[in-house]
Amino acid sequence: MGHSDIGVTLNTYTHLGLEDAEDELKRVKGLEDARKEMDKAKGEKAVSQKMFRAI
């Protein structure tokens, strides 16, 4: 953003509180659960990060 310090950017453009973070985690969990249900309906195995390896 052109600010002299990352702290200026974060303080200006982010305003997250504990409740906001908790709500976002619940939303992400809901999306993950929905994806797993869709994969089950298709008969596919859910992909996890454990299936990938960094080289």
N, C-alpha and C positions, 0 to 999 in steps of 0.2 A: 504494500500500500504506500510505500515511500516514507514511512515513519522512521525516525532515527533509532528506535528501539522496539523490539517485539512486544514489550510490555505496554507501550502506547497503543499498538494495534489491538492487543488482547483486551485492554481496558476499554477501548472505544467500541469495538465491534462484538464483544461477547458479554453476555449478561446472564450466565447460567447460575442457577441456584441448585441446591440439593434436590428440591422437588422437580425441577426441570430435568435433571439427570436421571432421577428415578422414573419419571414418565417416559423418557426416551428409552431406557432399558426395558421397560414393559412393552413398549411399541416394537422394539427389535425382537424381543422374545416372541411376541405374537406373530410377527412376520416369519420367524424361523419355524414356529409350530405350523403355520399355514403351509409353508414350503414342504415340510415333512409330510403333511397330509396329502398334498398334491402328488408328491413322489410316490407315496403308498398307493394312491388311486391309479397311478400309471404303472405300478409294479416296478419302479426304479428304486435303487438304493440311494439314500441320502449321501451327499458328498460332504466330507468333513475335512478340516485342515490337516488332520493326521494322514490323509491319503496322499499328501504332497510332500516332497522332500526338496530342500534347498541344496543346490550343488555349488 
